[in-house]
Amino acid sequence: MSTMTELEVHVTGGVDTHKDTHVAAALDQLGRTLGTESFPATAAGYRQLWRWLTGFGTLDSVGIEGTGSWGAGLARFLTANDVGVIEVRRPNRQHRRRHGKSDPTDAISAARAVQSGEEHGTAKTANGSVESIRLVLVARRSALKARSQTANQIYAVIDTAPEELRARFHGQPVREVVRVAARFHRSDIDSPHAAAKCALRHLARRWQFLDDEITELDDHLDQLTTSTAPTLVALNGAGTQTAAALLVAVGDNPHRLRSAASFASLCGAAPLDASSGRQRRHRLNRGGDRQANAALYIIVISRLRWDPATQAYMNRRLAEGRTRREIIRCLKTYVARQVYRAITTDLHPPDTIQIKQPELAA
């Protein structure tokens, strides 16, 4: 007859991630804490953490807080070693106020959230072409923001410049202002007029540099998205930017999402149940990935402008008494199903796809 000490120990790990160190906790299958330990956030530290967890028994899964930031390296390492990685949100603030906060406590909470089933979302693997798209998209968004700030600064200088310069550029588009101002010659700054020309020259050349950078990044994104997800890019109303945002939301492992409904929820395009007592209703989902939600909105608006089938659907639902905003929400859910099918087609072998062709939502 087997005793408790002879039974195999199944370990659930939890990790509270930081920039320089990660704090790990190990629980057995009964929820008892086996230990907590701190490890450096390096390749060697990841190996030490993995060996420490497996030293207690069979490692089932690890819940990691911050898999998209400081925990990304650890999540990639554990995934490569066939360990199930679960993405864990930060602990509830009310719980923290009642019980305090510490790194070991957060690590234990992460492990308990996995054991209880409260957190069950598989983390992104971040080891393929979609991760490459995400990184290029980060650089593009930063350059786009900087170019907009530079354009605003150009117009601010013009608005307060001496009358000669202000009248010269009044009402002109930014590209024309940049084309002229970038060719201003160097001169001694001996007056506000000369200082304004100097400022415009530097700002215009900065705008040109950022514009060239955005063009180069757009070319990279176009190549990456076309080669990674040709079916998605070919969808009616989709393009490079929308496809990139949707791919980044899903990650390199779309199988972590159980269904098209799960993807719609991830994008904030699925209504949430808000029923109580005799009242049965759903409310708008204001969560989810807002970049992906915006991408779905762009696809819907594009189809409303150019697609006869979508226009006919809009007219039919308007005649039924629906508002335009309600119809757009229905269309976003429909588009989410199409997008999910396209992504799983592109990122999975064709023989593994078993998803029915969606029909236009009623």
N, C-alpha and C positions, 0 to 999 in steps of 0.2 A: 504493500500500500504506500502510495506516494505521500510525502509530507509537504507542507507549504514551502519549505526551504529547497525542495527538489523540483518545484514547478519552475518552468521557464519564465524569466522576467521580461515583460514587454515594456519598453521605455518610450515615453513621449517627451520630447525636448521642447524647451522654450527659450528664446533668445531675445534679450533687450539690446539693440544695436546702438553703437556710438561711433564717432569718427575714428577714434584710436583703439578702443577696446570693445569687446562684446561680452556680455554677462549671460551665461547659460544656466539653465536649471533642468534637472532630470526628474521625472515622475514615473512611478511604476504603474501597472495596469489598475491598481486600486486607488490611485491618486495620491499616494504617499510620496513625499519629497525625498529623493535619493541623494541630492546634493546640489550645490550651486558653485559656480566657478567663473573666474574672469579670464579672458583670453585676448591676446593682441589681434587687431583687425588686419592681419597679414596672411599670406598664403600659408606660412608655417603655423600661425595661430588657428586657421581654419582646420588644418589637419589635427592639431592638438584637441580642438573642440570636438571634432568628429570621433576621435579615438576615445576621448573621455566619456562621451555619451554611449558609445558602443561597449565600453568597458562594464556598464551596468547590466547589459543583456541585449536582447534583440531590439534594435532601434526601429520603431514603427514610422514615426513622422516627427517633424520639427516645426513648431510655430515660430515665425520670425516677424518681429515688428520692424517695418521699414524696408521691405524687400526691394522697393524702387529707389532707395537712396543709400544709406550707409550699410544696409544689409544685402545689397545686390551681389557683392563678391562672395559672401558666405552662401547665399542662395544658389548661385551658379555652381559653387564647389560641391554642395550637398546633392544637388540635382545630378551632377556628373557622377556621383557615387551612389546613384539609385536610392536616394533618401527622399521621401515625400516631403516637400516644403509647402507649408500652409501660410498664407499671408494673414497676419494678425493686425488688427487696428489697435491703437493705443487704448489703455484701460479707461474705463468710465470715470469721468471727473468726480461724480458723486462718491464712487467707491474710494477714490484717492483722498477725498476730503475726510472721509470717515476713518480710513485705515492708514493714511499716510502714503508716502512714496519712497521707493528705493529701487535700485537696479535689480537686485535679486528678487524683490517682490514682483516687479514688472515681468521678469523672466518666468517666474512661477505662474503668474496670471496668464501669460501667453500659452504656456503648456496646458493649463487647465481649460482655456478657451478651446483648444484643439480637442482635448479629451471629451469635453461636454458636447461637442458638435456645434457650438456657437459660432466658431470660425471654421470654415471648411473650403474656402476658396484657394485653389492651387495657385501658387505664385508664378509669375512669368519666368520663363527660363532665361530670356535676355541673352541668347547665344547664337542668334541667326541674323538673317537679312532684315527682319523687322526692327531689331535693336539698332542696326546700322541706320535705318530710316529715322528712328527716334533721335539718334545723336545728331544727324544732319538737320533734322527739324528743329532741334534746340538751337543750333547755330543760326538757322534762318530766322526764327522768331526773334532772336536777340538782335540780329542785324536789321530786321524790319522795324523793330521798336526804336533802335538808334537812328535809323534814317528818318522816321517820323519826327523824333525829337529834334533832329538837325533841321528839318524843314520848318518846324515851328520856330526855332531860334533864328533862322534866316528871315522869316517874316517879322519876327519881333525886332530885329535890328533895322529892317526897312521901315517899320512903323515909327521908330524913334530917330531915324537918321536925318541929316540935314535935308532940306527941301529938295535940292537937286537930285539926290539919290532916291528919295521917297517918290518923287514924281516920275522918275525914270522907270521904276519897277512896279509902280502901282497897278494892281489888277492883273499882273502877268502870272502864268502858271509857274510852279516851282522849277520845272525842267528848263524853262527859258531863262529864269533868274539865275539858275546854276550855270547854264551855258555861258552867260555873259560874265557873271561875277568870278567864275573860275579863271578867267583870262585877265583879270586885273593885274597890273604890274606891281612889283614891290616898290615901296616908296617910304620916305621918312614919315613917321607919324607926328606931324606938326600941327594937326587940327582935328576936330571931330569928324570932318569929312574924310580925311585920310584914314583915321582910325576905323570908321565905318566900312570903308572899302577894304581895309585889311581884314576885318572880321568877316565880311561877306566872302572874301577870297578863300579864307581857310575853311569856313563852313561849307562853301560850295564844293570845294575839293573833297572835303570829308563826305558830303552827300554823294558825290560821284564814286568814291571808293566803296561806300556801302552799297550803292546801287549795283556796281559791278560784282560785289561779293554775293548779293542776293541772286543775281542772274546765274552765277556759277553754282550756287547751292541749289537753285531750281533745276539746273541741268542734272546735278547729282540725284536729286529727288525723283526726277522724271525717269532716269535710268533704273534706279532702285525699285520704284513702285511698279514700273512696267514689267521688269523681269521677275519680281516677287509675286505680284498679284495681277496678271493680265485680265482675268475675268472681272475682277473688282473695278479696275480702271475703265473697262469697256461698258460698265453699267450706264444706263441712260441717266445723265445728270451728274455723274461722278467725274472727278478729275484727279490730277496729281495730289493737290493739297488735301482734298476731302478723303481720298484713298489713304494717304499717309496718316491722317488723324485717326481713321477707323482701324487701320492696321496696328498702330501704336496702342490703341485701347485694348486690342485683343492679345497682342504679344506674339511671340514665335510659337507658342503652343496653344492653338485655339481649342484643342480638345479639352482644356481645363474648363471650358464653358459647356454645360450639359446640353443646351438646346438653343434654338433661336430666341426663345423667350428669355433665357438667361442673358444672351447678348443684348437684347432690347433693354433689360433691366440695368445692365452695365452702362449703357448709353443714356440712362434716364428717360427712355422712351416708352417704358411700360408703366401704366397707372398703378398706384398702390392702394391696397384695400384699406378703407377708413371706416368700416362698418362698426356700429355700436348699438346694442339692444335691438330695437325693431328697425333701426335705420340701416339700410344696405346701400353703400355708395363707395366709389373709388375717388381718389384725389390725384392731382398732378404730382409726378415724381420730380422733385427739384434736386435730387442727388445724381449720382452717376458721373461718368466722365463728360464734362461739359464741352470739351473740344470735339469729342465724338458726337455729342448731341447737336452741336452747331453744324457739323459735317452732314448729318442726316437732314437738318433743316435746309441747308444749301441745296441738297439733291432734290428735296421736295419742291422748293421754290423754282428751281430750274425746270423741273417737269411741269409744274403749273404754267410755266411760260411757253414751253415748246412741245409738250407731249399731249396729243389729242385725248388719249385714254384717261390721263390724270385730270385734264380739264373737264371731261365729261363726268368723271366721278365727283369733282368739286361741284358742278352744276346740279347733279342729282341730289347730293346731300344737302345743298343749300335749299333746294325745293322742299326737302323733308323738314326744314326748320333748324338745321344745325348751323352753328356759327362758323366763320372761316377758320378761327383759331382751333375749334374742336376738330374740324376736318383735317387740318394740317397735322394735328396730333395723331389722328388715325393713320394718315399717310406715312408719318414717321415710323410708326410701328410696322407698317407693311414694308417700308423700305429697309428697316432693320432686319427683317426676315430675309429679304433678297441679299442684303450685304453679308449676312452670316453664311448663307449658302455659297456665295461667291468666295468668301475668305476660306471656308473649309474646303472648297474645291481647289483653290490655288495652293493652300499650304498642307494638303493631305493627298495621298495617292487616290486616284479616281475610284478604285474599287472599295474604298472605305467609306464613301459618302452614301448615306442612306437617308437623305432629307427630301421631303416632298416639295414639289414646286409650289411656292406660295401663290395664293389668289388674292385679289384686291380686297382689303379689309372692308367689311360692311360698317 
